[in-house]
Amino acid sequence: MTGPTTHREVERKLRVHGLFEMPDLVKAGVAASTSSSPTFSMKAVYHDTTELTLFRWGITLRRREGGGDAGWHMKLPVAGADGSARDEMRMPLDSGAVGSVPGALVEVVAPLLHELPLVPVIVLQTERTPTVVFDADGRESVEVVDDVVTVTHDGRVVSVFREVEIESIDPEDPQAGIMTDAISRVLLSMGAEPSSVSKAASALGPRTAEPPDVPAVPSPGPSGLAVDAIRAVLSEHVRHLLMADIGVRRDIPDSVHQMRVASRRLRSALATFGPLLDEAACSPIREELQWLANELGAIRDTEVLMERLDDHAGALPDADSERCRVVIDSALGSRIAAAKSSALAALRSDRHQQLIDDLMIMAVAPPVVDRAYLSCDETLLPLVTRTWRHLERSIAAVRMDGPSEPWHAARIKAKRARYAAEAVAPVFGKKLQRLSRSLAEVTEVLGDHQDAHIAKTTLRGLASLPDTSGSAGLSLGLLYAFESDVELDDRLRFSEVWSDARHRARTAEIT
């Protein structure tokens, strides 16, 4: 059986009363022409946990019969987009009967489910009348569907409502988006009301609007409780981790990186807030986050390294560049394939699911000690000061002409200080925000420096492989010299950004 396909959906939903008369869109001046099709029937059985876990995360899962796209559909929010954009994953009807959700779809949302079963929760019968709207060039631009929806539960009709959906046929076409907005304005002027929830969510009622298992939590002010600041930070990063986890399972670009960043930030937050947390409860979670970051890092680090070396090889003469790329792509490509297989196995493991469950519990109820119930003013800034002083001591050990290892140690401390500043910036405002931005520049330069060091180490290893020819080894040596120059440039750049970070730290009064 083939896996799911994905379709980007950009639409507007409008609720209308039963006697609402659809306007002539050509006479309204928002369409060049239209073409309506006969009304047809659809039946959709929506699946979720009994706690409506997916609905509360903004995800809908249904098995729909009737219409041109009958099958299993799972709609997921699009990161960074407004509510009108959704990714719809599709599988054919024969992928599973009602009550038997295809495993490929369950796998995607498994991190959210706490291993709870997905069961039918509601049935929608829809009478749909579609109209295709054409633009001035005669192209199909927008589809408007007029739906009369009957909601049944346990075989009994519980409600009937009417909804109009306006969807761009090509989500990438900006003109279709303009036409969608224009049609929406016409219908709104006639009494239609905007709706941001799915038909099934409307049918199931207010429970679907309740917070997800890890709700977004606002940061308190300086006089607020430290425990509330901890909860806000942990919930933000756990939510980030969960959404990135789903992205990795869908093979969305950059998801591995985002998931690794979230795991690192969580581990750093637990260390930063350590004096306010129960060490016995947090230590095992920190260890598991390190395990997860290592599993993901094998993919991300190798991808970044191969991209870097291939790019820098372009600075060499053509023949040397080609010889370098042949060796690099062959060796590192194999590493990436093995790392992906290992990482996906890790994400499917009981160990990973247990970590996710523990993180979700911790985000809602952090295991704090009594001191966490004091104000942020009293407790949090000293924690940032502590990470800053660790960074200063680490920076004191680096030398412009010294080995690379102390520079890497400084990078680790810089990240810790940066994450600590970012964690409390929503509480204390602009001075900490400026410091965190300055520390981001420090970590970027030190990260580039570490990448150069890793590149040199990798090139040395590739040059020593038994099947690396003498000419290829010479070309790799030229690339090694190039990376050495880059590493030195990074050390020179560091002095500039470090000076600014020290100024920001003094201004924020954490030195």
Beta strands, then each sheet from edge to edge (+ up, - down):
strand 1: 5-16
strand 2: 33-36
strand 3: 40-48
strand 4: 60-65
strand 5: 71-77
strand 6: 85-91
strand 7: 119-134
strand 8: 140-153
strand 9: 156-168
strand 10: 193-195
sheet 1: 2+ 7- 3+ 4- 5+ 6- 1+ 9- 8+
sheet 2: 2+ 7- 3+ 4- 5+ 6- 1+ 10-
end
